[in-house]
């Protein structure tokens, strides 16, 4: 992963949007992030980490809310946008943090984007822009988790040296996150939980077993096996089998006894039922005898009812004849009244018809007068319409004449303006064409000027680079000589310093006494005192050597960059320096030609600018004139048509339209009155006439109907008298008294029929019971038989309860036996699984002589690979003095060991704790470990490409020589193609690295960034 662009908005000390374009570093790949304390250097690391993983860069910066700028306006959201390259692909990630605006209760504005930048545009890399999907995709692209990234790519402030001096537990946590060995810990935890579950299951099974044995002891109190404290599964199984067999025998015996008792109970019960049935029949016979006597007593009353029913049936047989007789009498009476009313109505209508007929004939004779009035009205109305039409045409003709004159004037004016515009446009076109033809060569001249300018610019730059190379070459030579001189002076100083120490030892040497340095007892050439050395002189020489070495390194890097640039220019423009004067002369001539053609082009553009609106005005005027001409033609045609209509009309100037209208209204009113009177009279006449005819016809028809009804009435009377005589009735009154309603007749019939049926049923049932009870006598009283039945039932209930109790015990025993068999199988399986799980759990958690778990074994292997890779750089940084080794010393309190680090000192040949290293030595060791981790991670995960490394502080603790070695290590690292960014306040480091990202802090507290090269 290599960053290309970083945009921070309202982030940390950056108030609004701050953009860092890492392409400005080219061709440098090693740069320093410099600036005052609190300016926001570490915030750049935070922004990179927040974009990739949604968190800050260190453990104390995990709360993302603290990343929002305190200077940002309320409406501006905190956001980071990072564009980076990975394995040849360009990726853009955008994260916008939600925050609570003033007046709101909830945070808003959260937004995420993850796209791949391609030549065709941006392509989304996830289906939905959610945190889960984006984080998973980024981890797939980068190939690292946040913990891995912060440990091997971005080394946060204060955490750079943590791994080196951390405890075993802390190293375990760091390595676990790096190499994701938490799966082994999860496996260990899973086995522990599984083992505990199996232990719990085993205990539960034993508790259930105790419960089953206790229940069995209750069922079999005489069996001693179920009362023992030590449970033997095989003895219990055998006791269950023997107990079940004995219970089965007892159950069969009890069932047979219970069946005999049931049979005896059924026999006695049936005998009681028969005795109770015969007793009920005797009671019923007594009831029937009483009921038969009652029915015999009711027989006279039934005879009277029968006679009343016979008379009613005779009356009912002639009821239809009586109904016809009554209806005919009523119809004849009603028809007689209707005929009388029609006679009175006929007299009134005859008088009314005579009067209206006389008036109708009079008005009918005046029809010709009414027609004359109608013709006069129509003639006047026609004349009114003609006069109205004449007035309308005159008004319209005058209006069209005015409109025609206006259109004609406007058309003539437009023709004049259009002619002037056409003349001017013709002149402008001719001038534009002439000037454009002259300026056709301008494009080619501009291309030539651009080419010549670029070539001259590159040649000038090449001269500057050559001059800089010459200057740097001379300066580099002088610096090298100065560095060599400073080193010689420093070496001479160290020799004098050693001599001074030797002189001090000589003062304490004695013949025959061993030397404290070499151990010799003879001292043939003791040291002689030379010039004294001072600490002030030592500081001066150290400072001089450091300054000269730093300057020489910086000049060397810049000299190499200039040589590469000069070589590239020489390959692009070979033999071009000799033609520089020719290029300059050509450029002057081309520039003069372009100036002249530009003037002509500007004049042509001026003509074009004038012509465009003029042409538009001309088109608009032509369109307007066309509309005007069409309107003039239409108005002229309409005006001529009206002139012809007016000429064809008869003129009667002496007639007044209002007088004719008034006369027409009077004539129309007279005609309407005459017509209304005739229509009303005619309508009344025909109505009265129709009514008169109708009344006469109805009267004649009703009289005929009355005559016919009189005849039918006489026939009905004769028929009724014959029917009365035939059925034995003297008159109408006798018939009425005998008649009964239909419901009453039905009731009489039902009562008589019910009486006959009931007496027949009673006699039949009485005879059957007398025959059935004849000769039957009870041997035992019913009460005694009931006692026998109750005794038999009590015996059966007792035996049934015994059998059921034995059945319940047998079923309970069977359930217990089945439960015991299932439990025995479960206990066997559980114990087997428990033994296997315990063995595997003990192996994984380190229950061995070395107290070493499987995860710790894997972490030790990873740590040894890291230290091996780290030692390749540490030996160079320490001048071969130090080498990191893994320590095997045991931890206290039984803790797992194997992750402690020691350092082997090549000067003393001894191992010691890394905590005993000085500040600079710890920095070298920590840097080597970080680089070693990166190498191991990249080697283990083939998809990871670690192209970037950021280091936050740590250089301030180095002396001049160690700092120079650290710089050499960084320079060597950046030559592998990695982008190395270092945050440091050390002036010597800033001076030695030419590429710097400067972070400036304003007086208001906000910050800004800019790259400075050189």
C-alpha positions, 0 to 999 in steps of 0.5 A, a space after each residue: 500500500 502506497 498513499 497518493 493523495 490524502 484529504 483531511 476535512 475538519 480533522 484535528 488541527 486542520 480547520 477546513 480541507 487540507 490536501 497532501 499530494 504525495 506525488 510532489 515527493 517524486 523522485 524522493 521516497 524518504 521524507 521528514 514530517 517536521 513542525 512545532 509541537 502540537 502542529 498536527 504531525 501525528 494527526 496525519 498518521 491518525 488520518 491515514 489510520 482512520 481512512 483505512 481502519 476507522 480508528 486513530 494511530 495509537 492506543 490513546 487515540 482510539 476514540 474517533 470523536 477526539 479526532 474532530 477539529 475544535 476549530 471546524 464550523 458546525 455545518 462542516 463534517 469531519 471527513 478523510 479521503 485517501 487515494 492509494 495504490 496497491 498491487 497496480 490498482 488505485 483505490 479511493 476510500 472516503 469516511 465522513 464522521 457523524 456529529 451532533 449539530 447545534 440544536 439537534 439531539 442525534 448525530 447526522 452526516 455519517 457517510 462512506 465510499 470505497 471505489 477503484 479509480 480506473 481510466 473509465 471512471 470510478 467503480 464501486 468495490 462493495 454492493 452497499 456502503 456499510 462499515 462492515 462491508 467496507 472494512 472487510 474489503 479494505 482488509 482484503 486489499 491491504 492484507 493487514 488488520 489495524 493492529 498489524 498495520 500499527 505494528 509494522 507499517 505505522 509506528 505510533 508515538 510512544 509505542 515504537 519501542 513497546 515490543 522490545 521491552 514488553 513483558 511476556 504477556 504483552 508480547 503474547 498479545 502483540 504477536 497474537 494480533 499480528 499473526 492471528 493466533 487467537 484461533 488457538 486461544 479460542 480452540 483452547 477455550 472451546 475445549 475447556 468449555 466442552 470439558 466442563 460441559 462433559 463434567 457437568 453432564 457426568 455429574 447430572 447423569 450420576 444425580 439422575 442415577 441416584 434418583 432412579 435407584 431411590 425410586 427403585 428402592 421405594 418400589 422394591 423395599 425388600 431388595 437390598 441392592 437398591 439400598 447400597 451406598 456404592 452403586 453397581 450398575 450390573 447388580 442394579 440391572 439384575 435386580 430390576 430384571 428379577 423384580 419385574 418377573 415377580 411383579 408379572 406373576 402377581 399381576 396375572 393372579 390379581 387379574 384373574 381374581 378381579 375377572 371372577 368378581 366382575 362376572 358375579 357382579 354382572 349376574 346379580 346386577 342383571 337379576 335386579 334389573 329383571 325384578 325392577 322391570 316386572 315391578 314397573 309393569 304392575 304399576 303401569 297396569 294399575 294406571 291403565 285400569 284407572 284411565 280406562 274408567 275415566 274414558 268411559 265416563 266421558 262418552 256422553 259428552 263425546 256424543 254431543 260433540 259428534 252431533 255438533 260436528 255433523 251439523 257443521 259439516 252439512 253447513 260447510 258443504 253448501 258454504 260455496 253456494 252461500 258465498 256466491 249468493 252473498 257476492 251477487 247481492 253485493 255486486 247488484 247493489 254496487 252496480 245500481 249505485 254506479 249507474 245512478 251516479 253516471 246519469 247525473 254526470 252525463 247531464 252536467 257534461 252535456 251542458 258544458 259541451 254545448 257552451 264550449 262548442 259554440 265558442 270553438 266554432 266562432 274562433 275557428 272562423 277567424 283562422 284567416 285573420 290569424 294567418 295574416 298576422 303571422 305573415 306580417 310578423 315574419 316580414 317585419 322580423 326579416 327586415 329587422 335581421 337585414 338591418 342588423 346585419 347591415 350595421 354589423 358589416 359597416 362597423 367591421 368594414 371601417 375597422 378592417 380599413 384602419 387595420 389594412 392601412 396600419 399593416 401596409 405602413 409597417 411592411 414598407 418600413 420593414 422593407 427599408 430597414 431590411 435593405 440597410 441590414 443586408 448591405 451592411 452584412 454583405 460588407 462584413 462578410 467580405 471583410 471577414 473572409 479576407 482577414 480569415 484567409 490571411 490568419 489561417 497559418 496562426 495554428 501552425 505558428 502557435 504549435 511551432 512556438 510552443 515546441 520551441 519554447 518547451 525546447 528552450 525551457 528544457 535546454 535552459 534547465 539543462 544548463 542550470 542542472 549542469 551548473 549545479 552539478 559542477 557546483 555540487 561536485 566542487 562542494 562535494 569534494 570539499 565536503 569529503 575532504 573536510 569530512 576526512 579531515 574531521 575523521 582524522 582529527 577525531 581519530 587523533 583525539 581518540 589516540 591521545 585520549 587512549 594515551 592519557 588513559 594508558 599514562 594513568 595506568 603506567 603510574 600504577 604499574 610496578 615491576 613484577 606486578 601483572 598489568 590490569 589490561 594484558 596481564 603481563 608482569 614485564 613492562 618494556 615500553 610503557 606509555 609516555 605522556 603526550 598533549 593533554 585532552 579536554 572535554 571541551 575539545 572532545 565536544 567541538 570535534 564531535 559536533 564538527 564531525 557530525 555537521 560535516 557528515 550530515 552535510 556530505 550525506 545531504 550533498 551526496 543525495 542531491 548530487 545523485 538526483 541531479 545526475 539522474 535528471 541531467 542524464 534524462 535530459 541528455 537522452 531527450 535532447 541530444 546535440 541540442 545545445 549547439 542549436 540554441 541560438 537558432 531556436 531563439 531566432 526562430 522563436 523571435 520570428 514566429 512570435 512576430 508572425 503570430 502577433 501580426 496574425 492575431 491582430 488580423 484575427 482580432 479584427 475578423 472576430 470584431 467583424 464576426 461579433 458585429 455580424 452575428 447580432 446583425 444577422 439575427 436581427 435581419 432574420 427576426 425582421 424578415 420573420 416579422 415582415 412575413 407575418 405582417 404581409 400575411 396579416 395585410 393579405 388576410 385583412 385586405 381580402 376580408 375588407 374586399 369581401 365586406 365591400 361586396 356584401 354591402 354593395 349587394 344589400 338594398 339601402 333604406 337610409 330612411 328606415 330606423 332599426 328601432 322603429 321597425 323593431 318596435 312595430 314588429 314587437 307589437 304585431 308579434 304580441 297581437 298574433 301571440 294573443 290570438 293564437 293562445 286564445 284559439 289553442 286554449 279554446 280548441 284544447 278545452 273543446 276537444 277535452 270536453 267532447 271526449 269526456 261527453 262521449 266517454 260518459 255516454 259510452 260508460 253509462 250505456 255499458 254500466 246499464 247493460 252490466 246492471 241488467 246482466 247482474 240482475 239476471 245472475 242475482 235471481 239465479 243465485 237466490 234460486 240456487 241458495 234456496 235449493 241448497 238450504 232445502 237439500 241440507 235440511 236448513 229452514 232458512 238463512 238463520 238456521 244455516 248461520 247457527 250451524 256454521 263453524 269456523 274451519 279451525 273449530 271444525 278441525 278441533 272437534 274432529 281431532 278431539 273425537 279422533 283422539 278419544 277413539 284412539 286413546 281408548 283403543 290404546 288403553 284397552 290393548 296395552 291393558 290386555 297385554 300386561 294382564 296376560 304377561 303378569 298372569 302367574 308371575 310371583 317374586 321369590 326374593 324382595 327387590 330390596 334384598 336383591 339390591 343388597 346382593 348387588 352392592 355386596 358383589 360390586 364392593 368385592 369387584 372394586 377391591 379386587 380391581 384396585 389390587 390389580 391396578 396397583 400391581 399394574 402401576 408398580 409394574 409400569 413404573 418399574 418398566 419405565 425405571 428400567 428403560 430410563 436406567 438402560 438409556 442412562 447407562 448408555 449416555 454415561 458410557 458415551 460421556 465418559 469416553 468423550 470426557 477422557 478424549 477432550 481432557 487429553 486434548 485440552 491438557 495438550 493445548 493448554 500446556 500441561 507438560 514439563 515445559 509449561 508450554 501451550 500450543 499457541 505459545 509454541 507457535 508464537 515462539 516460532 514467529 518470534 524467532 523468525 522476527 529476531 533472525 530478520 531483525 538481526 540482519 539490520 541490528 548488526 549493521 546499526 550496532 557495528 556488529 556489537 549486538 544481536 537479539 536472541 530469544 530467552 528461555 528463562 522461566 517466568 515466575 508464579 508458573 506462567 508460560 515462558 519463551 517470549 522474553 528477549 535478551 541481547 548478545 553483546 559481541 564486545 563482552 561475549 555475554 547475554 543481558 536483558 534488552 532493558 539494559 540497552 541505552 536509549 539509542 541502542 533501544 531505538 536501533 533494536 526497536 527499528 530492527 524488530 519493526 523491519 523484521 516484523 514487516 519482512 516476516 509478515 510479507 514473507 508469510 502472506 504473499 498477497 501483502 506488499 509493504 511499500 510504506 513505513 511511517 515512524 513517529 519520533 524516537 531519534 532524539 535519544 541517538 548520539 551523532 554516530 548512532 543517528 548517522 547509522 539510523 539515517 544510513 539504515 533508512 536510506 538503504 531501506 528507501 532504496 528498496 522502493 518503500 516510501 519512508 515517512 519520519 516524524 522528528 524534531 531532530 535538526 540533524 535528521 531534518 538537515 540530512 533528508 532534503 524532502 520535508 513535509 512542513 506542518 505550519 501552526 497559525 496564531 489561531 491554532 489551526 494548521 496547514 501543510 506543504 512539501 519542501 524539497 532541497 
